[in-house]
Amino acid sequence: MECTVDWGGPEGMLFVAKTGSGHIAAMDGAPDGGGHNLAPRPMEMLLAATGGCTAYDVVLILKRGRHAVKGCQVKLSGERAETDPKVYTKIHFAFTITGKNLPQAAVERAVQLSHEKYCSASAMLAKTAEITCSTTVVEG
């Protein structure tokens, strides 16, 4: 994998990432750090990427198990260290999975497999952060 990050110039702290798969993502800083609040912060992107990684796994695991999954949402809340480097120290993943006749046990197992075996992003963050999860299954 490759990624190139370019700084937008001396008038701020905007950065544009160009991924090896040909996509673009912008990141910016808070005004008190020289940014203009034009895009998510890099650490927000890290949290979002982890949510995307684990949600991908959960949906794929449920689909492979022939479960009728219709929706997947994961809300992440993270706490960071007070001193530099301000790594994540706690992250909670709150999953809401929608589907027809989804067994709670299958959803919980999919979340567990993602965090213990498949999600590279959460595996890396687990080196510094306490990872917790909750699951809600919605019939739909």
N, C-alpha and C positions, 0 to 999 in steps of 0.2 A: 504494500500500500504506500501511496505517496500523497503528500499534500503540500501546497505552497501557500504561505501566508504573506500578504503584502500590506505594508503600512500605508494608510491614506495620505500621509504627509504631515508637515509640522503644525497644521492648524487644528489638530485634535489627536484622538486615539482610536480612530476607526481602522480596523484591520479587515481584509477580505481574504478568506480562505478559498483556494481552488483545489478541489479534490481530484485524485487520480481517476475517479469515475466521471469527471467532467462537470461536477456541480459546484456551486458557489454559495458560501455562507458568510455573512457579515458579522462582526463583533465590534463592540464599542465599549468605552468606559463611562463611568459616572462623571458628571460635570466637576465634582470635587477632585477627580483624578485626572483632569485634562480632557475628558471625553465630552461628547455632545448628546449622549443617550440616544443614538440613532439605531442601535441594534442591541441584542442581548450581550451580556458580559461573558467573557470566556468561561468563567466557572459555571454560569447558568447553562451554557452550551454543553459543558461536560455533564451536568446533571441531566439535561434533556437527552443527550446522546445515550446515556445509561438507561434512561427510561425507554427510549426507542429500541435499544438492544434487547432488553429483557421482555418488553411487550411483543416484539417480533418472535422471540423464543416461545413465549406462552401461547400465542395464537398458532404458531406452527405445530407445537406439541399437541394442542387440543384438536387441530384439524387432522393431524396424523392419527389421532385416536378416534377419528370419525365422530367427533362431537360437533353439534350444530352451533358453533360459536358465531355470533352476529356482531359483537362489539367488544372492544377492549380499551379500557382507559386506565392509565396508571398516573397517579398524582404523587410526585416526589417532594419530600421536604428534607432539607439538609441543614445540618449545623456544622459550622467551620471553627477551626482553632482560632484563638484570639490573637496569636502571634504568628509572624511569618515563619515558614510558609503556611498560609492559612488553609491547610488541607481540610477536607471534609472529615469530621469526627463521628457523625451520626447521620444516617440516611434512612428515611422510612419510605417504603413503597406501598401505596394504597391502591390495590387493583380493584377495578369494577369490571366484571366480565358479564356480558349479556349473551344469552343464547336460549335455545329450546332444550329443556330437560337436561341442563348441564349439572352433573353431579359435583357438589362442593368438593368432594375428595379429589376428583380429577383436576379441578382448577387449582387446588392447593398443591397437588403433586406437580403440575406444570410449572407453577411459580417456584417450587422447591428445586426442580430440575434445572430451571433457568439459572438460578442463583448458585447452585452447587456444581453444575457441570458445564453449562453452555454459554452463559453471558460473560464475555471477556471483559466488558467494561465494569460490571459490578464486581467481578473477581479482582480487578486491579484496585478499585475503590475500597474493597473489603480489607486491604492491607493497612488502611489507616482509619477506616470508618466502621462503626458498629452498624450492620445492616439489619433492618427489621422489615417485615412485610405483613400486610393484612389483605384479606380477599373478601369481596362481596360478589355474590352471584345474583344476577337479575334475570328473571324469566322474560323472554321477548323474542 
